[in-house]
């Protein structure tokens, strides 16, 4: 196995263990059970995106996928933590008469090509996943997102700004987001702020280039 693949596997296993422990100890702090107003505006707002296929990267226990399915979307959620996917599937089984559909996959968001995602998506969302991915793995993540997005698709991203989590750097700047997705997406809007703990963060609305779709 190439060294780069081994290094990626080691990083993945460390992150998976960390998040697995958090889910097993109870609800992690980011798992509020409520879809954020930024997503609600996309789905229900004055300029709502018509229901289609949605991909939730780092879906956790499925809150946003189920919200989308309740509004007629066909949602696919991906997470690498078995406990999170199991909870998401249990919630889906308890859901009543979804106008749309929901499906959960356990997998690595930096290796989307290994998953059976189906047709391209008109809405993609990442509400706190990318900022925890090591910098070395982010280009593969971005390439996978580009391949999964239909021409003109909206990619809604929430990410922390740069900070340290213990000894590990996480987060990314607006310039890093632009550079990471420049080939396939245009940044339509950025709203900077902070989370409840005061950590700098931002919401990004990115639009898949129609003309770049065939090349990415």
FIDREN-387406 format. One record per residue: residue number from 1; chain; z, x, y of N, C-alpha, C in turn. Coordinates in steps of 0.05 Angstrom, whole numbers, always signed. Atoms other than C-alpha are relative to their C-alpha. Layout:
    n  chain      nZ      nX      nY     caZ     caX     caY      cZ      cX      cY
  NUM      A       Z       X       Y       Z       X       Y       Z       X       Y
...
END
This chain:
    n  chain      nZ      nX      nY     caZ     caX     caY      cZ      cX      cY
    1      A      +0     +17     -24      +0      +0      +0      +0     +18     +25
    2      A      +1     -16     -25     -19     +29     +69     +27      +0     +15
    3      A     -25      -2     -14     +38     +52    +113      +4     -23     +20
    4      A      -2     +22     -20     +22      +0    +166      +9     -26     -14
    5      A      -8     +24     +14     +28     -55    +114     +29      +1      -9
    6      A     -28      -4      +8     +94     -27     +89     +18      -5     +23
    7      A     -16      +3     -25    +121     -23    +160      +2     -30      +8
    8      A      +0     +28      -7    +100     -95    +173     +18     -16     -19
    9      A     -16     +15     +20    +133    -119    +108     +30      +5      +5
   10      A     -28      -6      -6    +198     -84    +126     +10     -15     +24
   11      A      -8     +15     -24    +199    -115    +195      +2     -30      -6
   12      A      +0     +28      +7    +183    -183    +166     +25      -7     -16
   13      A     -24      +5     +17    +239    -179    +113     +25      +1     +17
   14      A     -24      -2     -17    +290    -158    +165      +3     -26     +17
   15      A      -1     +24     -16    +272    -216    +211      +6     -25     -17
   16      A      -5     +23     +18    +270    -265    +153     +29      -2      -8
   17      A     -29      +0      +8    +340    -245    +131     +17      -9     +24
   18      A     -15      +8     -24    +366    -252    +202      -1     -30      +5
   19      A      +3     +29      -6    +338    -322    +212     +10     -17     -23
   20      A     -11     +14     +22    +356    -344    +142     +30      -4      +2
   21      A     -29      +1      -3    +429    -328    +155      +8     -20     +22
   22      A      -5     +18     -22    +427    -367    +220      -3     -29     -10
   23      A      +5     +27     +10    +398    -429    +186     +21      -8     -20
   24      A     -19      +6     +21    +447    -425    +128     +28      -5     +12
   25      A     -26      +3     -13    +507    -421    +176      +2     -26     +16
   26      A      +0     +25     -16    +486    -485    +211     -24      -1     +18
   27      A     +23      +2     -18    +439    -506    +266      -2     +23     +20
   28      A      +3     -21     -19    +413    -446    +305      -1     -11     +28
   29      A      -2     +10     -28    +420    -451    +381     -26     -11     +11
   30      A     +26     +10     -10    +345    -462    +392      -8     -26     -14
   31      A      +8     +24     +15    +342    -520    +342     +15     -24     +12
   32      A     -14     +22     -15    +362    -576    +391      -6     -27     -12
   33      A      +7     +26     +10    +328    -632    +353     -15     -18     +20
   34      A     +13     +16     -21    +294    -654    +417     -25     +16      +9
   35      A     +25     -13     -10    +221    -639    +438      +3      +4     +30
   36      A      -3      -6     -29    +218    -606    +507     -18     -17     +17
   37      A     +17     +17     -18    +190    -644    +567     -28     +12      +4
   38      A     +27     -12      -3    +132    -594    +571     -19     -10     -22
   39      A     +16     +10     +22    +107    -616    +503      -4     -30      +3
   40      A      +2     +29      -4    +122    -689    +518     -22      -7     +21
   41      A     +21      +4     -21     +78    -684    +581     -28      +3     -11
   42      A     +26      -4     +13     +21    -657    +539      -8     -24     -17
   43      A      +5     +21     +18     +27    -714    +490      +0     -28     +13
   44      A      -3     +27     -11     +48    -773    +534      -5      -1     +30
   45      A      +1      -1     -29     +37    -751    +606     -25     -13     +11
   46      A     +22     +12     -14     -13    -775    +658     -27     +12      -9
   47      A     +25     -13      +9     -65    -725    +632      +4      +8     -29
   48      A      -6      -6     +29     -45    -729    +558     -24      +9     -15
   49      A     +21      -9     +19     -85    -693    +506      -3     -21     -22
   50      A      +3     +20     +21    -115    -743    +457      +9     +11     -27
   51      A      -9      -9     +26     -85    -740    +387     -22     +13     -16
   52      A     +18     -15     +17    -118    -691    +341     +15     +16     -21
   53      A     -14     -17     +18     -96    -633    +298     +17     +20     +16
   54      A     -18     -17     -15     -36    -593    +320     +13     +21     -19
   55      A     -12     -22     +15      -7    -526    +295     +25      +9     +14
   56      A     -25      -9     -11     +66    -509    +307      +7     +26     -13
   57      A      -5     -27     +11     +78    -434    +299     +30      +6      +4
   58      A     -29      -3      -1    +150    -421    +281     +13     -27      +3
   59      A      -7     +29      -3    +163    -495    +269     +29      -6      -5
   60      A     -28      +5      +5    +236    -488    +248      +3     -24     -19
   61      A      -5     +23     +17    +262    -554    +220     -18     -24      +6
   62      A     +21     +20      -2    +201    -593    +242      +3     -20     +23
   63      A      -4     +19     -21    +226    -628    +305     -26      -7     +15
   64      A     +24      +4     -16    +161    -619    +344     -23     -11     -17
   65      A     +21     +11     +18    +115    -632    +285      +4     -30      -5
   66      A      -5     +28      +5    +149    -698    +271      -4     -16     +25
   67      A      +5     +14     -26    +147    -717    +345     -30      -4      +3
   68      A     +29      +3      -2     +72    -704    +344     -11     -21     -19
   69      A      +9     +19     +20     +62    -743    +280      +7     -29      +8
   70      A      -8     +26      -9    +100    -802    +310     -20     -10     +22
   71      A     +19      +7     -22     +47    -801    +366     -29      +3     -10
   72      A     +27      +1     +10     -13    -801    +320     -14     +26      -6
   73      A     +11     -26      +6     -24    -726    +312      +2      +6     -30
   74      A      -1     -11     +27     -39    -691    +246     +10     +29      +4
   75      A     -13     -25      -7     +10    -634    +251      +5     +17     -25
   76      A      -6     -20     +20     +18    -570    +210     +21     +19     +12
   77      A     -20     -18     -10     +81    -529    +218      +2     +24     -19
   78      A      -2     -25     +15     +88    -456    +196     +26     +14      +8
   79      A     -24     -16      -5    +153    -418    +188      +5     +18     -24
   80      A      -3     -19     +22    +173    -358    +147     +28      -2     -14
   81      A     -28      +3     +11    +245    -382    +132      +0     -24     -19
   82      A      +1     +21     +20    +250    -422     +68     +19     -22      +7
   83      A     -20     +21      -6    +313    -458     +91     -10     -18     +22
   84      A     +10     +16     -22    +279    -482    +155     -22     -19     -10
   85      A     +22     +16     +10    +217    -507    +118     +11     -22     -18
   86      A     -13     +20     +17    +261    -543     +67     +12     -22     +16
   87      A     -12     +21     -17    +299    -579    +122     -22     -17     +14
   88      A     +22     +14     -12    +233    -597    +156     -12     -20     -19
   89      A     +12     +18     +20    +205    -627     +92     +18     -23      -6
   90      A     -19     +22      +5    +269    -667     +81      -1     -20     +23
   91      A      +2     +18     -23    +264    -695    +151     -26     -17      -1
   92      A     +25     +15      +2    +191    -714    +139      +2     -22     -21
   93      A      -2     +21     +21    +209    -751     +75     +16     -24     +10
   94      A     -17     +22     -11    +260    -792    +115     -14     -15     +22
   95      A     +13     +12     -23    +211    -809    +170     -14     -26      -8
   96      A     +12     +26      +6    +185    -881    +173     -28      -3     +12
   97      A     +26      +9      -8    +112    -900    +177     -12     +17     +23
   98      A     +11     -17     -21     +84    -841    +216     -30      -7      +5
   99      A     +28      +6      -7     +19    -859    +253     -18     +23      -7
  100      A     +14     -25      +6      -3    -787    +242      +9     +11     -27
  101      A      -9     -12     +25     +13    -738    +187     +14     +27      +7
  102      A     -13     -25      -4     +55    -676    +179      +1     +16     -26
  103      A      +0     -18     +23     +52    -616    +132     +14     +26      +8
  104      A     -15     -24      -6     +97    -555    +129      -8     +22     -20
  105      A      +7     -23     +17     +78    -486    +103     +19     +23      +5
  106      A     -17     -24      -3    +122    -426     +90     -19     +24      +1
  107      A     +18     -22      -2     +85    -365    +115      +5     +17     +25
  108      A      -3     -20     -22     +78    -307    +164     -20      -7     +22
  109      A     +18      +8     -22     +49    -328    +232     -18     +23      +9
  110      A     +18     -22      -6     +19    -258    +238     -20      +5     -22
  111      A     +19      -1     +22     -20    -270    +174     -10     -28      -5
  112      A      +9     +28      +3     -48    -340    +186     -24      -2     -18
  113      A     +23      +1     +17    -111    -322    +148      +7      -4     -29
  114      A      -9      +3     +27     -69    -324     +84      +8     -29      -6
  115      A      -9     +27      +4     -51    -397     +94     -23     -20      +0
  116      A     +19     +22      +1     -89    -461     +79      +5     -19     +24
  117      A      -5     +15     -24     -90    -488    +150     -20     -24      +3
  118      A     +19     +21      -4    -152    -531    +144     -17      +4     +24
  119      A     +18      -1     -23    -197    -548    +203     +14     +11     +25
  120      A     -13     -10     -24    -186    -517    +272     +17     -21     +15
  121      A     -20     +17     -13    -132    -546    +317      -7      -4     +30
  122      A      +5      +5     -28    -139    -579    +385     +25      +5     +17
  123      A     -25      -6     -14     -66    -565    +403     +15     +20     -18
  124      A     -17     -20     +14     -26    -503    +384     +25      +5     +17
  125      A     -24      -4     -15     +46    -492    +404     +18     +21     -14
  126      A     -19     -20      +8     +95    -435    +399     +23      -2     +20
  127      A     -23      +4     -18    +163    -453    +428     +22     +19      -9
  128      A     -20     -19      +5    +201    -389    +418      -4     +18     -24
  129      A      +6     -16     +23    +167    -352    +361     -11     +28      +8
  130      A     +14     -24      -7    +121    -300    +392     +19     +21     +12
  131      A     -16     -20     -14    +174    -267    +435     +19     +16     -19
  132      A     -16     -15     +19    +213    -246    +373     -16     +17     -20
  133      A     +17     -16     +18    +153    -215    +337      -2     +28     +11
  134      A      +3     -27     -10    +151    -139    +341     -27      +5     +13
  135      A     +25      -4     -16     +99    -113    +390     -23      +9     -18
  136      A     +21     -10     +17     +60     -79    +334     -14     -22     -15
  137      A     +11     +22     +16     +48    -145    +299     -13     -22     +18
  138      A     +10     +22     -17     +29    -187    +360     -30      -2      +2
  139      A     +30      +3      -1     -46    -170    +362     -10     -17     -24
  140      A      +8     +16     +23     -53    -199    +291      +7     -29      +4
  141      A      -8     +28      -7     -15    -261    +313     -21     -12     +19
  142      A     +19     +11     -20     -61    -270    +373     -27      -5     -12
  143      A     +26      +4     +13    -124    -261    +331      +1     -24     -18
  144      A      -2     +24     +17     -99    -313    +281      +1     -26     +16
  145      A      -1     +23     -18     -83    -362    +337     -28      -7     +10
  146      A     +27      +4     -10    -153    -352    +365     -18     -12     -21
  147      A     +17     +10     +21    -186    -365    +298      +8     -29      -7
  148      A      -9     +27      +7    -144    -428    +287      -5     -21     +21
  149      A      +4     +18     -23    -159    -458    +355     -29     -10      +2
  150      A     +27     +11      -5    -218    -505    +365      -9      +7     +28
  151      A      +9      -4     -27    -262    -494    +426     +13     -19     +19
  152      A     -13     +16     -20    -225    -519    +487     +28      -8      -7
  153      A     -27      +7      +8    -159    -524    +450     +21      +9     +20
  154      A     -23      -8     -16     -93    -521    +488     +20     +15     -17
  155      A     -21     -16     +14     -43    -468    +467     +24      +0     +19
  156      A     -24      +2     -16     +27    -483    +494     +20     +20     -10
  157      A     -17     -22      +8     +73    -423    +493     +25      +1     +17
  158      A     -25      -5     -14    +146    -414    +511     +11     +27     -10
  159      A      -9     -27      +8    +172    -342    +511     +20     +11     +20
  160      A     -19     -15     -16    +230    -301    +536     -15     +23     +14
  161      A      +8     -25     -12    +218    -245    +585     +13     +23     -15
  162      A     -10     -23     +14    +233    -174    +562     +31      +2      +1
  163      A     -29      -3      +2    +305    -163    +539      +6     +14     -26
  164      A      -8     -13     +24    +345    -128    +485     +17     -20     -16
  165      A     -17     +15     +18    +374    -165    +425     +13     +20     -19
  166      A     -12     -23     +14    +423    -114    +399     -15     +25      +6
  167      A     +16     -24      -4    +381     -52    +389     -30      -6      +1
  168      A     +28      +7      +3    +316     -90    +384     -11     -13     +26
  169      A     +12     +13     -24    +271    -106    +444     -15     -25      -8
  170      A     +15     +24      +4    +244    -176    +447     -12      -9     +27
  171      A     +11     +12     -24    +205    -218    +497     -25     +15      +9
  172      A     +25     -12     -11    +142    -203    +537      -4     -11     +28
  173      A      +6      +7     -28    +117    -206    +609     -25     -18      +1
  174      A     +24     +16      -4     +64    -252    +637     -25     +17      -3
  175      A     +23     -18      +3     +17    -193    +641      -6      +6     -29
  176      A      +4      -5     +28     +28    -179    +568     -12     -24     -14
  177      A     +12     +24     +12     +13    -251    +550     -29      -1      +7
  178      A     +28      +0      -8     -51    -248    +590     -17     +20     -15
  179      A     +15     -21     +14     -73    -183    +558      -3      -7     -30
  180      A      +0      +5     +28     -55    -206    +488     -21     -21      -7
  181      A     +18     +22      +6     -98    -269    +492     -25      -1     +17
  182      A     +22      +0     -20    -150    -249    +544     -28      -5     -13
  183      A     +26      +2     +12    -208    -246    +495      -8     -29      -7
  184      A      +6     +27     +10    -202    -318    +471     +11     -23     +17
  185      A     -13     +22     -15    -159    -357    +521      +1      +7     +30
  186      A      -5      -2     -28    -153    -369    +595     +27     -11      +6
  187      A     -26     +10      -8     -84    -376    +625      -4     -20     +23
  188      A      +4     +21     -20     -86    -442    +663     +24      -3     +18
  189      A     -24      +6     -15     -14    -445    +686     +23     +15     -12
  190      A     -25     -13      +8     +52    -408    +683     +23     -11     +16
  191      A     -24      +9     -14    +121    -435    +700     +23     +18     -10
  192      A     -22     -18      +6    +175    -382    +703     +27     -13      +5
  193      A     -27     +11      -4    +249    -397    +697     +19     +16     -17
  194      A     -20     -13     +17    +308    -382    +652     +11     -21     -19
  195      A     -13     +19     +19    +343    -413    +592     +28      -6      +9
  196      A     -27      +8      -7    +413    -442    +591     +19     +24      +4
  197      A     -17     -23      -2    +443    -372    +584      -8     +18     +24
  198      A      +9     -16     -22    +405    -346    +644     -22     +21      -7
  199      A     +21     -19      +9    +354    -306    +603     -27      -8     +12
  200      A     +26      +6     -11    +287    -302    +640     -19      -9     -21
  201      A     +19     +11     +19    +233    -342    +606     -23     -13     +15
  202      A     +23     +13     -13    +167    -376    +620     -15     -18     -20
  203      A     +19     +17     +15    +121    -432    +597     -28      +8      +8
  204      A     +28      -8      -4     +47    -416    +589     -18     -22     -11
  205      A     +21     +18     +10     -12    -464    +584     -25     +17      -1
  206      A     +24     -15      +4     -72    -428    +555     -22     -17     -12
  207      A     +22     +16      +9    -141    -457    +542     -20     +18     -15
  208      A     +19     -15     +16    -187    -433    +487     -28      +0     +12
  209      A     +27      -2     -10    -253    -407    +513     -20     -14     -19
  210      A     +20     +13     +17    -310    -451    +487     -21     +21      -8
  211      A     +22     -18      +6    -362    -396    +492      +9     +24     -17
  212      A     -10     -23     +16    -316    -343    +459      +6      -7     -28
  213      A     -10      +9     +26    -300    -385    +398     -15     +13     -23
  214      A     +16     -11     +22    -357    -359    +355      +4     +30      -3
  215      A      -2     -29      +1    -342    -286    +372     +28      +9      -9
  216      A     -27      -9      +6    -266    -285    +361      +6      +0     -29
END
